Amino acid sequence: MTEKKGEKNNIASDLEAILIRPRVTEKATLNAEKNVYVFDVAMRANKFQIEEAVFDLYKVRPEKIRVARVPAKKIVYRGRKGVKAGGKKAFVYLKKGDKISVV
């Protein structure tokens, strides 16, 4: 991470900005039983930053991380057309015995 002129170097808040929220869906809940957790992540995040953020927040070292882009979708809401923003999600694989409590 390069530091720009006048920008504070606050690593902890930067790592919290990488993991936006846990993705709580039916499929993600079933995967959590297999030690695979799904998070919405920042578009600029890479696997190394996601690994550091998971370790910093949950004190668990991931075994493997897979990243997928979520495409934007066209929607119609109350007769108005719009676009549902896309994003990026990360599948975090943990070793047997490790857990993340997602509440």
C-alpha atoms as an extended CHARMM CRD file, in Angstrom:
* protein
*
       103  EXT
         1         1  MET       CA              0.0000000000        0.0000000000        0.0000000000  PROA      1               0.0000000000
         2         2  THR       CA              1.5350000000        3.2560000000       -1.0510000000  PROA      2               0.0000000000
         3         3  GLU       CA              1.0400000000        6.3120000000        1.0730000000  PROA      3               0.0000000000
         4         4  LYS       CA              0.0110000000        9.5280000000       -0.6500000000  PROA      4               0.0000000000
         5         5  LYS       CA              1.0710000000       12.9750000000        0.4410000000  PROA      5               0.0000000000
         6         6  GLY       CA             -0.9220000000       14.0730000000        3.4980000000  PROA      6               0.0000000000
         7         7  GLU       CA             -2.5450000000       10.6610000000        3.9860000000  PROA      7               0.0000000000
         8         8  LYS       CA             -2.3480000000        8.9360000000        7.3860000000  PROA      8               0.0000000000
         9         9  ASN       CA             -0.9420000000        5.4440000000        7.5330000000  PROA      9               0.0000000000
        10        10  ASN       CA             -3.6290000000        3.6710000000        9.5790000000  PROA      10              0.0000000000
        11        11  ILE       CA             -3.3030000000       -0.0270000000        8.7880000000  PROA      11              0.0000000000
        12        12  ALA       CA             -6.0210000000       -1.2660000000       11.1950000000  PROA      12              0.0000000000
        13        13  SER       CA             -8.7950000000        0.8820000000        9.7120000000  PROA      13              0.0000000000
        14        14  ASP       CA             -7.6040000000        0.0000000000        6.2020000000  PROA      14              0.0000000000
        15        15  LEU       CA             -7.9000000000       -3.7240000000        6.9450000000  PROA      15              0.0000000000
        16        16  GLU       CA            -11.4150000000       -3.1880000000        8.3230000000  PROA      16              0.0000000000
        17        17  ALA       CA            -12.3360000000       -1.4020000000        5.0880000000  PROA      17              0.0000000000
        18        18  ILE       CA            -11.2870000000       -4.4410000000        3.0360000000  PROA      18              0.0000000000
        19        19  LEU       CA            -13.8690000000       -6.8240000000        4.5650000000  PROA      19              0.0000000000
        20        20  ILE       CA            -17.1540000000       -4.9690000000        4.1350000000  PROA      20              0.0000000000
        21        21  ARG       CA            -19.5320000000       -7.5200000000        5.6870000000  PROA      21              0.0000000000
        22        22  PRO       CA            -20.1160000000      -11.2530000000        5.9040000000  PROA      22              0.0000000000
        23        23  ARG       CA            -22.3690000000      -12.4390000000        3.0950000000  PROA      23              0.0000000000
        24        24  VAL       CA            -25.2810000000      -14.1300000000        4.8730000000  PROA      24              0.0000000000
        25        25  THR       CA            -27.2290000000      -16.2090000000        2.3820000000  PROA      25              0.0000000000
        26        26  GLU       CA            -28.6160000000      -19.7250000000        2.4150000000  PROA      26              0.0000000000
        27        27  LYS       CA            -25.7210000000      -20.9840000000        0.2960000000  PROA      27              0.0000000000
        28        28  ALA       CA            -23.1260000000      -19.1970000000        2.4460000000  PROA      28              0.0000000000
        29        29  THR       CA            -24.6350000000      -20.7090000000        5.5930000000  PROA      29              0.0000000000
        30        30  LEU       CA            -24.3840000000      -24.2110000000        4.1210000000  PROA      30              0.0000000000
        31        31  ASN       CA            -20.7630000000      -23.5200000000        3.1310000000  PROA      31              0.0000000000
        32        32  ALA       CA            -19.9680000000      -22.3460000000        6.6790000000  PROA      32              0.0000000000
        33        33  GLU       CA            -20.6080000000      -25.9080000000        7.8490000000  PROA      33              0.0000000000
        34        34  LYS       CA            -17.7520000000      -26.9540000000        5.5150000000  PROA      34              0.0000000000
        35        35  ASN       CA            -15.4160000000      -24.2350000000        6.9450000000  PROA      35              0.0000000000
        36        36  VAL       CA            -15.9190000000      -21.9180000000        3.9550000000  PROA      36              0.0000000000
        37        37  TYR       CA            -16.9680000000      -18.3650000000        4.8460000000  PROA      37              0.0000000000
        38        38  VAL       CA            -18.1170000000      -15.7430000000        2.3390000000  PROA      38              0.0000000000
        39        39  PHE       CA            -17.4560000000      -12.0000000000        2.6980000000  PROA      39              0.0000000000
        40        40  ASP       CA            -18.2790000000       -8.9490000000        0.6030000000  PROA      40              0.0000000000
        41        41  VAL       CA            -14.9480000000       -7.2300000000        0.0230000000  PROA      41              0.0000000000
        42        42  ALA       CA            -13.7580000000       -3.9390000000       -1.4340000000  PROA      42              0.0000000000
        43        43  MET       CA            -13.2500000000       -3.8790000000       -5.2080000000  PROA      43              0.0000000000
        44        44  ARG       CA             -9.5830000000       -2.9260000000       -4.7880000000  PROA      44              0.0000000000
        45        45  ALA       CA             -8.8330000000       -5.7950000000       -2.3580000000  PROA      45              0.0000000000
        46        46  ASN       CA             -6.5650000000       -8.6550000000       -3.3510000000  PROA      46              0.0000000000
        47        47  LYS       CA             -6.0690000000      -12.0840000000       -1.7670000000  PROA      47              0.0000000000
        48        48  PHE       CA             -3.1130000000      -11.0290000000        0.3830000000  PROA      48              0.0000000000
        49        49  GLN       CA             -5.0040000000       -8.0530000000        1.8440000000  PROA      49              0.0000000000
        50        50  ILE       CA             -8.0760000000      -10.2360000000        2.4920000000  PROA      50              0.0000000000
        51        51  GLU       CA             -5.9220000000      -12.8090000000        4.2990000000  PROA      51              0.0000000000
        52        52  GLU       CA             -4.3810000000      -10.1310000000        6.5330000000  PROA      52              0.0000000000
        53        53  ALA       CA             -7.8060000000       -8.6080000000        7.2630000000  PROA      53              0.0000000000
        54        54  VAL       CA             -9.2930000000      -11.9920000000        8.2580000000  PROA      54              0.0000000000
        55        55  PHE       CA             -6.3150000000      -12.7110000000       10.5160000000  PROA      55              0.0000000000
        56        56  ASP       CA             -6.4600000000       -9.2360000000       12.0810000000  PROA      56              0.0000000000
        57        57  LEU       CA            -10.2160000000       -9.2920000000       12.7720000000  PROA      57              0.0000000000
        58        58  TYR       CA            -10.8620000000      -12.9790000000       13.5660000000  PROA      58              0.0000000000
        59        59  LYS       CA             -7.3890000000      -14.2550000000       14.6240000000  PROA      59              0.0000000000
        60        60  VAL       CA             -7.6240000000      -17.1530000000       12.1630000000  PROA      60              0.0000000000
        61        61  ARG       CA             -5.1930000000      -17.8000000000        9.2820000000  PROA      61              0.0000000000
        62        62  PRO       CA             -7.0700000000      -18.8500000000        6.0880000000  PROA      62              0.0000000000
        63        63  GLU       CA             -5.9380000000      -21.9560000000        4.2400000000  PROA      63              0.0000000000
        64        64  LYS       CA             -7.1330000000      -20.7160000000        0.8440000000  PROA      64              0.0000000000
        65        65  ILE       CA             -9.0000000000      -17.6990000000       -0.5730000000  PROA      65              0.0000000000
        66        66  ARG       CA            -11.0480000000      -17.5480000000       -3.7630000000  PROA      66              0.0000000000
        67        67  VAL       CA            -12.2650000000      -14.2030000000       -5.1140000000  PROA      67              0.0000000000
        68        68  ALA       CA            -15.2280000000      -13.6850000000       -7.4590000000  PROA      68              0.0000000000
        69        69  ARG       CA            -16.8010000000      -10.6120000000       -8.9930000000  PROA      69              0.0000000000
        70        70  VAL       CA            -20.5210000000      -10.0510000000       -8.5430000000  PROA      70              0.0000000000
        71        71  PRO       CA            -22.0140000000       -8.5040000000      -11.6980000000  PROA      71              0.0000000000
        72        72  ALA       CA            -24.3280000000       -5.4790000000      -11.6420000000  PROA      72              0.0000000000
        73        73  LYS       CA            -27.9990000000       -6.2540000000      -12.3280000000  PROA      73              0.0000000000
        74        74  LYS       CA            -30.7360000000       -4.2460000000      -14.0090000000  PROA      74              0.0000000000
        75        75  ILE       CA            -33.8320000000       -3.9620000000      -11.7980000000  PROA      75              0.0000000000
        76        76  VAL       CA            -37.2810000000       -2.4020000000      -11.9260000000  PROA      76              0.0000000000
        77        77  TYR       CA            -38.5640000000       -1.0640000000       -8.6070000000  PROA      77              0.0000000000
        78        78  ARG       CA            -41.9930000000        0.5850000000       -8.4150000000  PROA      78              0.0000000000
        79        79  GLY       CA            -41.9990000000        1.1710000000      -12.1420000000  PROA      79              0.0000000000
        80        80  ARG       CA            -38.5790000000        2.8270000000      -12.1930000000  PROA      80              0.0000000000
        81        81  LYS       CA            -35.5850000000        1.2720000000      -13.8770000000  PROA      81              0.0000000000
        82        82  GLY       CA            -32.3260000000        1.1240000000      -12.0650000000  PROA      82              0.0000000000
        83        83  VAL       CA            -29.1130000000       -0.7790000000      -11.5560000000  PROA      83              0.0000000000
        84        84  LYS       CA            -28.2450000000       -2.8800000000       -8.5270000000  PROA      84              0.0000000000
        85        85  ALA       CA            -24.5540000000       -2.3540000000       -7.8930000000  PROA      85              0.0000000000
        86        86  GLY       CA            -22.2190000000       -5.2910000000       -8.3250000000  PROA      86              0.0000000000
        87        87  GLY       CA            -19.1340000000       -5.9010000000       -6.2490000000  PROA      87              0.0000000000
        88        88  LYS       CA            -16.6520000000       -8.5080000000       -5.1840000000  PROA      88              0.0000000000
        89        89  LYS       CA            -16.9070000000      -11.4580000000       -2.8100000000  PROA      89              0.0000000000
        90        90  ALA       CA            -14.2960000000      -13.6770000000       -1.2250000000  PROA      90              0.0000000000
        91        91  PHE       CA            -14.5870000000      -17.3210000000       -0.2260000000  PROA      91              0.0000000000
        92        92  VAL       CA            -12.3410000000      -17.9020000000        2.8060000000  PROA      92              0.0000000000
        93        93  TYR       CA            -11.4050000000      -21.5520000000        3.4210000000  PROA      93              0.0000000000
        94        94  LEU       CA            -10.3050000000      -22.4570000000        6.9630000000  PROA      94              0.0000000000
        95        95  LYS       CA             -8.5670000000      -25.5050000000        8.4360000000  PROA      95              0.0000000000
        96        96  LYS       CA            -10.6180000000      -28.0830000000       10.3190000000  PROA      96              0.0000000000
        97        97  GLY       CA            -11.2480000000      -26.9000000000       13.8510000000  PROA      97              0.0000000000
        98        98  ASP       CA            -11.0010000000      -23.1700000000       13.0110000000  PROA      98              0.0000000000
        99        99  LYS       CA            -14.2200000000      -21.1640000000       13.1070000000  PROA      99              0.0000000000
       100       100  ILE       CA            -15.4130000000      -17.6060000000       12.5210000000  PROA      100             0.0000000000
       101       101  SER       CA            -18.4630000000      -16.4530000000       14.4450000000  PROA      101             0.0000000000
       102       102  VAL       CA            -20.6260000000      -14.5060000000       11.9920000000  PROA      102             0.0000000000
       103       103  VAL       CA            -23.4880000000      -12.8020000000       13.7990000000  PROA      103             0.0000000000
